[in-house]
Amino acid sequence: MDREIQEITEDMELVADLGLSSLDVIDAVLAFENEFGIEISDDMIMELRTVGDIVRCLEKSKIN
């Protein structure tokens, strides 16, 4: 499911609304880790269900 970036909101679910697979989510996490020089724990990855979850995860990881 292709969406324009302007259509994506924090409450959208990664799988149901954006059509991502669990592998897509892992690939995104790896890209975030590489891009921002952070490490995201496996526990945090398991909690990623929405776009907002990703935002909060990145904010928390950046602070630590």
C-alpha positions in Angstrom: 0.0 0.0 0.0 1.7 3.2 -1.2 0.9 6.4 0.7 2.1 10.0 0.4 4.2 11.1 3.3 1.6 13.8 4.1 -1.0 11.0 4.7 1.0 9.2 7.3 0.0 9.9 10.9 1.4 8.7 14.2 -1.6 6.6 15.0 -1.3 4.5 11.8 -0.4 0.8 12.4 2.7 -0.4 10.6 1.2 -3.7 9.4 -2.6 -3.0 9.1 -2.4 0.5 7.8 0.9 0.7 6.0 1.2 -2.9 4.9 4.6 -3.5 6.3 5.8 -7.0 7.1 7.8 -7.9 10.3 10.9 -8.0 8.0 10.1 -4.5 6.8 10.0 -3.3 10.4 13.4 -4.9 11.2 14.9 -3.4 8.0 13.6 0.0 9.1 15.0 -0.4 12.6 18.4 -1.3 11.1 18.3 1.7 8.9 17.4 4.0 11.9 20.3 2.5 13.9 22.7 3.1 11.1 21.4 6.6 10.2 21.3 7.9 13.8 24.1 5.9 15.4 21.8 4.4 18.0 21.0 0.9 19.2 17.4 -0.2 19.6 16.8 -3.1 21.9 15.0 -6.2 20.9 12.4 -5.5 23.5 11.7 -2.0 22.0 11.4 -3.5 18.5 8.7 -5.9 19.7 6.7 -3.0 20.9 6.6 -1.2 17.6 3.1 -1.2 16.3 2.4 2.3 15.1 4.3 5.2 13.5 4.1 7.0 16.9 5.8 4.0 18.5 8.7 4.4 16.2 8.9 8.2 16.9 8.9 7.6 20.7 11.4 4.8 20.3 13.8 7.0 18.3 13.4 9.8 20.8 14.1 7.5 23.7 17.1 5.9 22.0 18.6 9.3 21.1 18.3 10.5 24.7 20.1 7.4 26.1 
